[in-house]
Each structure stands twice: as C-alpha cells, then as structure tokens.
Amino acid sequence: MAVPKRKHSNSRSGKRRSHHFKVAHQLTMCPQCGEEIPTHVVCPNCGYYMGRNVMREDEE
C-alpha cells in the first residue's frame, strides 16, 4: 500500500479545498404568481410548472 513520504503543507491542502465551498441555488421568478423559486421546480405557492398546473386542487 502506498504511503506518503512527507506531510502535505497547510497551503497545499488549502489549495485543494479551495473549490469545496457551497454555492447558492439559482432562483427565478414564477411567471404565474411572481414568487422566487429554484429553477426546474414546481412552484409551491401556485402549483404551476412550465406554464401548466401540475398540482391537483385537493393537494393545495
């Protein structure tokens, strides 16, 4: 089994981890009700997705 000969420096570890940060979700405005929602998601407020109502009335 391979074992490292020397310890990696804190700088080197930090450079590797520089891309591990969290990214906020991209939000868009719902064309029906105007509420901000994530992209490609059914609007929890009005139940519309891609211009049509996909939630039944009894689920709301």
C-alpha positions, 0 to 999 in steps of 0.5 A, a space after each residue: 500500500 502506498 504511503 506518503 513520504 512527507 506531510 502535505 503543507 497547510 497551503 497545499 491542502 488549502 489549495 485543494 479545498 479551495 473549490 469545496 465551498 457551497 454555492 447558492 441555488 439559482 432562483 427565478 421568478 414564477 411567471 404565474 404568481 411572481 414568487 422566487 423559486 429554484 429553477 426546474 421546480 414546481 412552484 409551491 405557492 401556485 402549483 404551476 410548472 412550465 406554464 401548466 398546473 401540475 398540482 391537483 386542487 385537493 393537494 393545495 
